Amino acid sequence: MAASPLTDALASPEVQAFASGFPVLVLHLFATLALLGGGAVIYGLLTPWKEIALIRQGNSAAAVAFGGVLLGLAIPLAVSLSVSTSIRDILLWGLATLVLQLLAFRIVDLVLTGLPQRIQEGEVSAAVLLVAAKLATALILAAALTG
């Protein structure tokens, strides 16, 4: 009895690779997103100002600053995800990058003194400078991961 075209298509190496690889992709994605969410929460606890409350009040500078934090955390996590081969790798390297990135963010906050107050007051230019510094550290950390 001849196989149907559908059976042949389902038995193809590409479909089999997708069937075995898709669950792994979803697991890696959720692990990385959980790390991102955890990093954002920890950042929120470590900062001298509360971006979410300020954003709810309509503070554009806080929204820009927090958006930069999310991107700054996501960049090294994305690179960590791309160089990792297992969920254990993702968690280990992801946690390491989060710790380093949160430390770098804290240092940037301390070096750029006065910016938190200016962000609380809604000064978008201060938020843009803070975002640039945080994205710069994120890119350097991401490059270090691939080295």
HELIX and SHEET records of a PDB file:
HELIX    1   1 PRO A    5  LEU A   10  1                                   6    
HELIX    2   2 PRO A   13  LEU A   46  1                                  34    
HELIX    3   3 GLU A   51  ARG A   56  1                                   6    
HELIX    4   4 SER A   60  VAL A   83  1                                  24    
HELIX    5   5 ILE A   87  VAL A  111  1                                  25    
HELIX    6   6 LEU A  115  GLN A  120  1                                   6    
HELIX    7   7 VAL A  124  THR A  146  1                                  23    
END                                                                             
